[in-house]
Amino acid sequence: MSVFLVLISAQVFAQSYMWDVLRPATDFASEIDVPVKVVVFLLSAGIFAISFLAYNKSESKRLLLVSVAFFLFSMKWLVKLIDIFVSPGYFLADSSENLFELGILLSLLVALFYTKKGKGFFKKE
């Protein structure tokens, strides 16, 4: 009986896995990887430019922090693009990418809770 279960389970798992359904989507995503990276870089650089122009107009510290976040985001994607064409795609390791994302999140967090001097970090303006 146990030999039969082992043989049946081996046949079932050898034929297909549950995640094989996702394989076409994964293949498509890998085919359009470079154009998507270019589009994400251009969008993030554009949003950085818009937020920086808004900061220059209003001189709000919150907009400056949001601009810093989008600057870091666009630099991350620029490094990823350079990584494709200069190195074999392994220059920007996950740990380096995590540092970019940490800077982005910290900048957005501080921008979210920033208040003017003397009113505290979480209080209303």
N, C-alpha and C positions, 0 to 999 in steps of 0.2 A: 504494500500500500504506500509506504513512504517513498519507495523508488518511483512509483507511478506519479506521485505528486511532484517529485523533483524533476522528472522528465517533462511533465506538463507545464510546470512553472518555467522551466528553461525555454521551452518552445514559445510560450506566451511572451516572455520578456525579450526573446531574441527577435521576434518578428517586428515589433514596434514599441516605442516608448510613448508615454502620454504627451510629451512635449514635441513629438515629431510633427504635430499639427502646426506648430509655430515655425517650422523650418522654412517654408516659402517666404514668410514675412521677414525672417532673419536674413535670408539670402538677398532679398530685395533691399533691405536696409544697408547691407554691406556693399551692394552695387552703387548706391547713391550716397555713400559716406562722404566723399570729398565735396560734391556740390552742396550737401547739407551743411558741412562745416564752413564753407565759404559764405553761405546765406546767413548762418547764425553769427559769424564774425561781422558781416556787414550790418546786420540788424543791431547787434550790440554796440558797434561803433557809432551807428546812427543815433541810437537812443542815448548813448553817452554824450554825443554832440548836442542833442536837444536839451538834455538835462543840464549840461554845462552852460549853454546859452541862457537857460531859465535861471540858473544860479547867478550869472553875471547881471541879469536884469533885476532880480529880487535880493540878491546877496543873503539868502536864507542858508543857515548852517545845515538845515535838513537837506536842502537840494544839493549842497556841496557833498554831503555824505552819500546821497543817492548817486551823484556823479562819480564819486570814488568807486562805489560798488560796480557801476556799469563800466568804468575804466578797467577795473580788475577783470571783469567778465570778458571784455573785448580783448584784453591782453592774454587771457587764458586761451581763447580761441585763436588768436594770432600765433601763439606758441604751438598750438596743436596743428595749425596749417603749416608752419615752418617745419614742424616735426615730420610731416608727410613728405616734403620735398627735399629736405636736407639729410635727415637720418632715416633709418628704416621704419620709423614709427614708434620707437621705444624711448625717445628722449624724455618726454614728459611722463614720468611714472605716476602711478596712482597717488603716491604720497605727496608729490609736488602739486598735482591737481587738487588734492584735498586742501593744501595751504591756500591756493587761490580761492577755493570755495569758502574756506573759513574766513578769509578777509572780506569776501563779499557779504557773507551772512552777518559778520560783526558790524560792518559798515551800515547795513540795512537795519540791524537791531538798534544801533545807537541812533540812527536817523528816526526810527519809529518812536523812540522814547525820549528824544532830545527836547529839552525845554530851555528857555532863556536863563541866563545866570541868576542865581538866587532863588529860583522857584523849585528846585529839586529835580531829580531825574524823571520821576514818574508823575509829576503833578501837571495840571492843566496850565496852558500858557495864559 
